[in-house]
């Protein structure tokens, strides 16, 4: 920023010298405005053409000041510009090296393949948690749009095994195949599943027929933005209040409210308790909407339903209350 400010100041000063020189030759020598401007340009660029018109003694003295100030500013501007370019390249190089080091230390992270609108939406939601994640994008021009976000980003082809290994896929918790073509997403899923059989993979599908192929290739879940958008539009007509509630609960619009999944750990204080005896709602102001177990999902659990180790409580409440419940469910007091 400081270097850009200096360049602007030098450029303004140089423009002032050019305007003053043009006006000086016009009023001192009586030259036309263009002749005065041409004389200033040839002087500052040190081309060495002869004078446009013979100069008087006063004109020569005036031209000396133009030469000393203008040429000095020109060389100063060139030096500052060169320094700014070198600093930019150096910072870019250091930024790439820093990003490579950070990617090389990632573990339990999420890999987002494709820096388009879907990938960007996923990244912002992950950053809000926050959890570690990184992008893989083949187009460097598209990747540059997100430089200001300070997200970890790797330029490469996510369908290639070497690219995924550089992203430490062996240590990743999940992968999102969100490129613009179903064929690319299919290759990404196949390659990723071969490198990490236990990886959670979610793929984007543009065509309806692509879902079964992506699942066969190894995707755990397939999301179609167009299908989702169509369903959302229809539900906004048919059940507008339900849609409004889900927006509030899942995107924090209008109220400080979230829906979260709370894992009941091996040493959880809630293990073996019923919904009623856990006093989750009374003490923490959190509503348990459902309990996810290995054999399925139980919606609106009864007060005497027992909470077991490995269950996931689908709970709704304020973010601070949910964080407290998550800590309480992890260990005994």
C-alpha positions as CSV (number, residue, x, y, z in Angstrom):
1,X,0.0,0.0,0.0
2,X,2.8,2.4,0.9
3,X,4.5,1.7,-2.5
4,X,1.3,2.3,-4.4
5,X,0.9,5.6,-2.6
6,X,4.4,6.6,-3.5
7,X,3.8,5.7,-7.2
8,X,0.6,7.8,-7.2
9,X,2.4,10.8,-5.7
10,X,5.2,10.5,-8.2
11,X,2.8,10.2,-11.1
12,X,0.8,13.2,-9.9
13,X,4.1,15.3,-9.6
14,X,5.2,14.2,-13.1
15,X,1.8,15.2,-14.6
16,X,2.2,18.5,-12.8
17,X,5.6,19.1,-14.4
18,X,4.2,18.2,-17.9
19,X,1.3,20.6,-17.5
20,X,3.6,23.4,-16.2
21,X,6.1,22.8,-19.0
22,X,3.3,22.9,-21.7
23,X,1.9,26.1,-20.2
24,X,5.4,27.6,-19.8
25,X,6.4,27.1,-23.4
26,X,3.1,28.5,-24.5
27,X,3.3,31.7,-22.5
28,X,7.1,32.3,-22.5
29,X,7.8,31.4,-26.1
30,X,4.3,31.9,-27.6
31,X,4.2,28.3,-29.0
32,X,1.0,26.5,-29.8
33,X,-0.2,24.2,-26.9
34,X,0.6,21.0,-28.8
35,X,4.1,22.2,-29.7
36,X,4.7,22.9,-26.0
37,X,3.4,19.5,-25.0
38,X,5.5,17.8,-27.7
39,X,8.6,19.6,-26.4
40,X,8.0,18.5,-22.8
41,X,7.5,14.8,-23.9
42,X,10.7,14.7,-26.0
43,X,12.6,16.3,-23.1
44,X,11.3,14.0,-20.3
45,X,11.8,10.9,-22.4
46,X,15.4,12.0,-23.2
47,X,14.9,11.1,-26.9
48,X,17.1,14.0,-27.9
49,X,15.2,15.5,-30.8
50,X,16.1,19.1,-31.7
51,X,14.0,21.9,-30.3
52,X,10.6,22.4,-31.9
53,X,11.3,26.1,-32.3
54,X,14.4,28.1,-31.4
55,X,14.4,29.0,-27.6
56,X,15.0,32.4,-26.2
57,X,17.2,32.9,-23.2
58,X,14.2,32.8,-20.8
59,X,13.0,29.6,-22.6
60,X,16.3,27.9,-22.1
61,X,16.4,28.7,-18.4
62,X,12.8,27.4,-18.0
63,X,13.7,24.2,-20.0
64,X,16.6,23.6,-17.6
65,X,14.1,23.4,-14.7
66,X,11.9,21.1,-16.7
67,X,14.8,18.8,-17.5
68,X,16.1,18.6,-13.9
69,X,12.7,18.1,-12.3
70,X,11.0,16.1,-15.0
71,X,13.7,13.6,-15.9
72,X,14.4,13.1,-12.2
73,X,10.7,12.2,-11.6
74,X,10.7,9.9,-14.6
75,X,13.7,7.9,-13.3
76,X,12.2,7.9,-9.8
77,X,8.9,6.6,-11.2
78,X,10.7,3.8,-13.1
79,X,12.7,2.8,-10.0
80,X,9.6,2.8,-7.8
81,X,7.6,0.8,-10.3
82,X,10.4,-1.7,-10.7
83,X,10.6,-2.0,-6.9
84,X,6.9,-2.5,-6.6
85,X,6.9,-5.2,-9.2
86,X,9.7,-7.0,-7.5
87,X,8.1,-6.8,-4.1
88,X,4.8,-8.1,-5.6
89,X,6.5,-11.1,-7.2
90,X,8.5,-11.7,-4.0
91,X,5.3,-11.6,-1.8
92,X,3.5,-13.8,-4.3
93,X,6.3,-16.3,-4.1
94,X,6.4,-16.2,-0.3
95,X,2.6,-16.5,-0.3
96,X,2.7,-19.6,-2.4
97,X,5.4,-21.2,-0.2
98,X,3.5,-20.4,2.9
99,X,0.3,-21.9,1.4
100,X,2.3,-25.0,0.4
101,X,3.6,-25.4,3.9
102,X,0.1,-25.0,5.5
103,X,-1.3,-27.5,3.0
104,X,1.5,-29.9,3.9
105,X,0.4,-29.8,7.5
106,X,-3.3,-30.4,7.0
107,X,-5.1,-33.2,8.7
108,X,-8.8,-33.9,9.2
109,X,-9.5,-31.3,6.6
110,X,-12.0,-31.0,3.7
111,X,-10.9,-30.9,0.1
112,X,-13.2,-28.8,-2.2
113,X,-12.6,-29.7,-5.9
114,X,-13.8,-26.7,-7.9
115,X,-13.8,-23.0,-7.0
116,X,-17.1,-22.2,-8.6
117,X,-20.3,-20.9,-6.9
118,X,-21.1,-24.2,-5.2
119,X,-17.6,-24.6,-3.9
120,X,-17.6,-21.0,-2.7
121,X,-20.8,-21.5,-0.8
122,X,-19.4,-24.7,0.9
123,X,-16.2,-22.9,1.8
124,X,-18.0,-20.0,3.5
125,X,-20.1,-22.4,5.5
126,X,-17.0,-24.4,6.6
127,X,-15.2,-21.1,7.4
128,X,-18.0,-20.1,9.6
129,X,-17.6,-23.1,11.9
130,X,-14.5,-22.9,11.4
131,X,-13.0,-26.2,10.2
132,X,-9.9,-26.7,8.0
133,X,-10.4,-26.9,4.3
134,X,-8.7,-26.2,1.0
135,X,-9.6,-25.7,-2.7
136,X,-8.3,-27.6,-5.7
137,X,-9.0,-25.5,-8.9
138,X,-7.6,-26.1,-12.4
139,X,-8.2,-22.5,-13.6
140,X,-5.8,-20.1,-12.1
141,X,-7.9,-17.1,-13.3
142,X,-10.9,-18.5,-11.3
143,X,-8.8,-19.2,-8.3
144,X,-7.5,-15.6,-8.2
145,X,-11.1,-14.4,-7.4
146,X,-10.7,-15.9,-3.9
147,X,-7.2,-14.6,-3.0
148,X,-8.7,-12.0,-0.7
149,X,-10.6,-14.7,1.3
150,X,-7.2,-16.1,2.4
151,X,-8.3,-19.6,1.7
152,X,-5.8,-22.4,1.1
153,X,-5.8,-23.1,-2.6
154,X,-3.9,-25.5,-4.9
155,X,-3.8,-25.1,-8.6
156,X,-4.2,-28.4,-10.3
157,X,-6.4,-31.1,-11.9
158,X,-8.3,-32.8,-9.1
159,X,-8.9,-35.9,-11.4
160,X,-5.2,-36.6,-11.1
161,X,-3.9,-38.8,-8.3
162,X,-0.8,-36.7,-7.8
163,X,-2.9,-33.6,-7.3
164,X,-5.0,-35.3,-4.6
165,X,-1.9,-36.6,-2.9
166,X,-0.5,-33.1,-2.7
167,X,-3.7,-32.1,-1.0
168,X,-3.0,-34.9,1.6
169,X,-6.1,-36.8,0.8
170,X,-4.9,-39.7,2.9
171,X,-5.4,-37.5,6.0
172,X,-8.6,-35.7,4.9
173,X,-12.0,-36.0,6.6
174,X,-14.0,-35.3,3.5
175,X,-14.0,-34.3,-0.2
176,X,-16.5,-32.3,-2.3
177,X,-16.5,-32.9,-6.1
178,X,-18.0,-29.7,-7.3
179,X,-16.6,-29.0,-10.7
180,X,-18.9,-27.9,-13.5
181,X,-19.1,-31.2,-15.4
182,X,-20.4,-34.6,-14.2
183,X,-17.6,-36.4,-16.0
184,X,-14.9,-34.6,-14.1
185,X,-16.8,-35.2,-10.8
186,X,-17.0,-38.8,-11.6
187,X,-13.3,-39.1,-12.2
188,X,-12.6,-37.2,-9.0
189,X,-14.8,-39.5,-7.0
190,X,-13.2,-42.7,-8.5
191,X,-9.7,-41.4,-7.8
192,X,-10.4,-40.1,-4.3
193,X,-12.2,-43.3,-3.3
194,X,-9.2,-45.4,-4.4
195,X,-6.8,-43.2,-2.4
196,X,-8.8,-43.1,0.8
197,X,-11.5,-45.8,1.1
198,X,-12.8,-44.3,4.4
199,X,-13.2,-40.7,3.0
200,X,-16.6,-39.0,3.2
201,X,-17.3,-37.9,-0.4
202,X,-20.1,-35.6,-1.6
203,X,-20.5,-34.9,-5.3
204,X,-22.4,-32.4,-7.3
205,X,-24.5,-33.6,-10.2
206,X,-25.9,-31.5,-13.0
207,X,-27.9,-34.2,-14.8
208,X,-30.4,-36.5,-13.1
209,X,-28.8,-39.7,-14.6
210,X,-25.4,-38.8,-13.2
211,X,-26.4,-39.5,-9.6
212,X,-26.4,-43.3,-9.9
213,X,-23.0,-43.3,-11.6
214,X,-21.5,-41.0,-8.9
215,X,-22.8,-43.3,-6.2
216,X,-21.5,-46.3,-8.0
217,X,-18.1,-44.7,-8.2
218,X,-18.0,-44.2,-4.5
219,X,-19.8,-41.0,-3.5
220,X,-21.6,-41.1,-0.1
221,X,-24.0,-38.4,-1.1
222,X,-25.0,-36.6,-4.4
223,X,-26.4,-33.1,-4.5
224,X,-28.1,-31.6,-7.6
225,X,-28.2,-27.8,-7.3
226,X,-30.9,-27.6,-10.0
227,X,-33.1,-30.2,-8.4
228,X,-32.7,-28.5,-5.0
229,X,-33.5,-25.1,-6.5
230,X,-36.7,-26.4,-8.1
231,X,-37.9,-28.1,-4.9
232,X,-37.1,-24.9,-2.9
233,X,-39.1,-22.7,-5.3
234,X,-42.1,-25.1,-5.2
235,X,-41.9,-25.3,-1.4
236,X,-41.7,-21.5,-1.1
237,X,-45.1,-21.4,-2.8
238,X,-46.7,-24.3,-1.0
239,X,-45.1,-24.1,2.5
240,X,-43.6,-20.6,2.9
241,X,-43.5,-20.7,6.7
242,X,-41.7,-24.0,6.8
243,X,-39.1,-22.7,4.4
244,X,-38.8,-19.6,6.5
245,X,-38.3,-21.7,9.6
246,X,-35.6,-23.9,7.9
247,X,-33.8,-20.7,6.7
248,X,-33.8,-19.4,10.3
249,X,-32.5,-22.6,11.7
250,X,-29.9,-23.4,9.2
251,X,-28.6,-20.1,8.0
252,X,-29.1,-17.9,11.0
253,X,-31.4,-15.4,9.2
254,X,-33.4,-13.2,11.5
255,X,-32.7,-15.2,14.7
256,X,-29.6,-16.5,16.5
257,X,-30.7,-20.1,16.0
258,X,-29.0,-23.3,14.7
259,X,-29.7,-27.0,14.2
260,X,-26.7,-29.0,15.2
261,X,-25.8,-32.7,15.6
262,X,-24.3,-33.6,19.0
263,X,-22.3,-36.8,19.3
264,X,-22.8,-38.9,22.5
265,X,-19.2,-40.1,23.2
266,X,-18.0,-43.1,25.1
267,X,-17.6,-41.2,28.4
268,X,-20.6,-38.9,27.9
269,X,-22.7,-37.9,30.9
270,X,-25.8,-38.5,28.9
271,X,-25.1,-42.1,28.0
272,X,-27.8,-44.3,29.5
273,X,-30.1,-41.4,30.4
274,X,-33.5,-40.8,29.0
275,X,-34.4,-37.6,27.1
276,X,-36.3,-36.4,30.1
277,X,-33.7,-37.3,32.8
278,X,-30.9,-35.6,30.7
279,X,-32.8,-32.3,31.3
280,X,-31.3,-30.9,28.0
281,X,-34.3,-28.6,27.4
282,X,-34.8,-27.5,31.0
283,X,-31.2,-26.7,31.8
284,X,-29.8,-25.7,28.4
285,X,-32.8,-24.4,26.5
286,X,-32.1,-26.9,23.6
287,X,-34.8,-28.9,21.8
288,X,-33.9,-32.4,20.7
289,X,-35.6,-32.8,17.3
290,X,-34.4,-36.3,16.6
291,X,-31.9,-39.1,17.6
292,X,-29.8,-40.6,14.8
293,X,-28.8,-44.2,15.5
294,X,-27.1,-46.9,13.5
295,X,-30.5,-48.4,12.7
296,X,-32.0,-45.2,11.6
297,X,-33.4,-41.8,12.6
298,X,-36.0,-41.4,15.4
299,X,-37.9,-38.1,15.0
300,X,-39.5,-36.3,17.9
301,X,-38.1,-38.8,20.5
302,X,-40.3,-39.6,23.5
303,X,-39.3,-38.4,27.0
304,X,-38.5,-42.0,28.1
305,X,-36.3,-42.7,25.0
306,X,-32.9,-43.7,26.2
307,X,-29.7,-42.0,24.9
308,X,-26.9,-44.5,24.0
309,X,-23.2,-44.2,23.2
310,X,-22.7,-43.4,19.5
311,X,-26.1,-41.7,19.2
312,X,-26.3,-38.3,17.5
313,X,-28.7,-35.8,19.0
314,X,-30.2,-33.5,16.3
315,X,-30.8,-30.5,18.5
316,X,-31.9,-26.9,17.9
317,X,-31.0,-23.9,20.0
318,X,-28.8,-20.9,20.2
319,X,-25.1,-21.4,19.1
320,X,-23.7,-20.8,22.6
321,X,-26.2,-23.3,24.1
322,X,-25.3,-25.9,21.5
323,X,-21.6,-25.5,22.1
324,X,-22.2,-26.1,25.8
325,X,-24.3,-29.2,25.1
326,X,-21.6,-30.5,22.7
327,X,-19.0,-30.2,25.5
328,X,-21.3,-31.8,28.1
329,X,-22.1,-34.7,25.7
330,X,-18.4,-35.4,25.2
331,X,-17.4,-36.3,28.7
332,X,-18.7,-36.9,32.3
333,X,-18.5,-34.0,34.8
